[in-house]
Amino acid sequence: MKKILLAISALLFCISLHARVRVDVQCAAGVTIKSIQAPGFSTVTTPAKAVDNVSRAVLISGNLNAQWSKFEFSFIPEKSGHIVLRFHTPGARNAANLKPVRLDDVQASGATLLNGSFELMHNRRLTNWKIGAKGRIITGEKAFEGQQCAEVIFNSGMAIQDIIVTEGEKVTVSFMVKPAE
């Protein structure tokens, strides 16, 4: 039994050293998602493991490559309203194992998502996004597109945007992501 526990601990330690991205999709009151599709994500969690008529979903990628990678997911809202997208990383048992990721070129079809390249600023503040205290905007050649990208991490380092969706109109969200350097 002790050997099994050590093997599991070693596996969890190795997994925790790799960067992954997490997207939380949270519907406003009364809005539900029908038919969430997330082909590139290794884990898709919804209440009661349902894929239809859910009010939230958590999407987690597998381990990221060192280069920029494109991810996308889609869903059909069953009612018009607001959906909050939260980009960050999965949690870890040990905070020292949290690995930030860079996020850029966030786009949406079927909904309006603004400033997906993180370029627009007003009074030195990013517009259309909320960035948590441990998240930050990276400026320079490290961006996928333009001069800026977001660096996000679990919990207080999220990049958050509220989008408006229309009943029955398929929404597809895509983005570029890579481990922070």
Secondary structure by P-SEA (a helix, b strand, c coil): caaaaaaaaaaaaaaaabbbbbbbbbbcccbbbccccccccccccccccccccccbbbbbbccccccbbbbbbbbbbccbbbbbbbbbbbbccccccbbbbbbcccccccccccccccccccccccccccccccbbbbbccccccccbbbbbbcccccbbbbbbbcccbbbbbbbcccccc
